[in-house]
Amino acid sequence: MRLPWGGGSLWAEHRVDRIGSVLSDQKRSWTRAARGTAILEEVGTAEAVKALERIADGHPDAFPTKAAKASLARLKK
């Protein structure tokens, strides 16, 4: 990947590529988590609710935790 501002060392270009790769992997992981919580919400069985509750016990700032909490809130309505 070429740096958008031009120039730059090979090391800098390598670091930018690595950061982009890490962010891309995290985005894919969060996308899978969002799809998983949506499926569990749609299924709505007792087992699915238990799985959502386990996910909702994660780190409070993590996207999968927030998605699971939102799914549980919608299921309780």
N, C-alpha and C positions, 0 to 999 in steps of 0.2 A: 504494500500500500504506500503510495506516495503521500507525503505530508501536504495538506492543502495550502500551506503558506510557503511551500517551496523549500529548497535546500534541505538542511537537516542531515544528521549523520545516519549511517546504517543502523546504529544502536537505537536512535530515536524512532526510526521507522519500525524496527523490530518491537519496541515497547508499545507503540501505538497499535500494531497488529495484535499483540498479546492482550492488551486491554480490550480491544474490540472483540476478540475471541471469548474472553471471560464474560463480558456483558451479553454476548449473543447466547452463550451457554445458559446463563442465568435466565434470560428471557424465555428460552425454550423450556426450561424447568418450570418457570412460573406459569407458562401457557399450559403445560400439562397439568399442573396443579389446579388451575382454574377450570379446565375441562373436567378433571376428575371430580371437583366439588360440585360442578353443575350436574354431572351424571348422578352422583350420590344424592343430590337434592331431588332430582327427577324421580329416582327410584323410591326414595322416601321410606324404605323399610326400617325396622328397628336396628338392623345391622348397619345400614347406611348412615343412620343418625349417629350410632356409636362411632363409626369411622370419622364422620364430620366432627364429632366432639373431640376425638383424639387429635385431629389436625388443628382444631381451634385452640388446643392447649399449647401450641407452638409459641415462638417469639412474637410478642404483641405487634411489632412493626413489620413482620414478614407478610408478604402478599398472600400466601396460601392460608395463613392464620386468619387474616381479615376476610378472605373469601369464604372460608368455612364458617366463621361467625355470622356473616351476612346470610349464608344459606340456612343456618340453624334458625336465625331470626325469621326468615321467610316461612320456614316450615312450621313455626310455632303460631303463625297467624291463622 
